[in-house]
Amino acid sequence: MLVNRARSGLRGIRFMTTLFERFFKRSGASAHHTSTIPASPLTFSVLLAAAGIALLVLPEIWIALAALIWAATGLLHLPRSAETLLWISVLPIGLWASWRILRLALESASTPEDGSAAG
């Protein structure tokens, strides 16, 4: 019984490791990332599609961060200086998320799903 639990724990660790590796290979964070589908050149339609994705997703991120700060300062009755410190501490997270969404939007808009040229 103890051996079975150890084996299932190892399977779980292997699964999470595989999932983690696949996520980073897909997201472009891996140094050895090679895409089999060539990306199309940066055209107006690609930029328009990426801008549409960004305009739909980025406001959600910033509204969620603003709601988080508003709720935290209101619930804890924090002064304006604490709210400013919260914004300063959360700002890098929002900027990173925005940059990541923009990169993924450009990547998804410029890489066709079926291998044909986008546009």
N, C-alpha and C positions, 0 to 999 in steps of 0.2 A: 504494500500500500504506500509506504514511504517512497519507494522507487518510482511508482506511478506518478505521485505528486511532483517529484523532482523532474521527471520527464516532461510532464505537462507544463511545468514552470519554464523549462528550457525551450519548449515549443513556443511558448508565449514570448519569450525573449527573442527568439529567432524571428518570429512574426513581426514584432515591433521593430527589430533591426532592419528587416527587409522593407517594411513600410517606410521607415525613416530614410533609407537609401533611395528608394523609388521617389519619394517626395523631393529630395534634393536633386536627383537627376532630372526630374521633370521641371523643376523651378529654375534650373540654370545655375545653381549654386556650386555644382561640382566642377572641378577644373577639367575633368575629362568628358564633359558633356558634348556629345556629337549628335546632331539631328539628322535623321534620314530624309526628312522632307525639307527641301530648300526653301528658305524664306523668300517671299517675293520682294521686289524693290519697294521702297517707301513712296507710295503714291498718295494722291489726294483721297482716294476712297479708303485706304488703309488708315490715314490720319483721321478721317471723318469717323470711321468705325471705332477707333481707339478713343477719340474724344467723346463719342456717345457713351461708351462703356464707362469712361472716367466721370462724365457728368451724372451718370446714374449711381455710381458707387461711392465716389469721394464725399459728397454731402452726407451720406449716411454715416461715414466714419466720423466726420467732424461734428455732426449733430449728436452722435452717441458720446463722444468725448465731452462735449459741452454739457450734455445732460448729466453725465457722471460727475463733473465738477460742480454743477449747479446743485445736484442732489447732496453731494458730500458737504458742501459749504452750508446748505440750508439745514440739513439734518443735524450737523454738529455745531451750528451757529458760529461759524468761523468768520473772522473779519475779512475785509477786502484784501489785506496783505497776504493772508493764507490762501485766498482764492488765486491771487497772482502767483504764489509759489506752486500751487497745484498746476496751474497752466504751464508754468515753466518746466515742471517735472513731466507733464504729459505731452508737451509739444514735440519732443523727439520721437515719441511713439507714433503720433499722428503723422508727422512728416515721413517717417520710415514707411508707414502703411500706405500713405499716398504715393510715394515713390514706387513702392512695390506694385501697387495696383496699376500705375501708369506703365511700368515695364511689362507686366503681364498682359495688359490691354494691347500694347503695341505688338508684343510677341504673338498673341492669339489672333490679332487682326492681320498680321503679315504672314502667318504660316497657314496655308490652306489645309483643310482637313483631309481632302481627297488626293492631295499631291499635285493638283493643277494650279495654274497661276491664279492668284487672287486678283480681284478687281472687277 
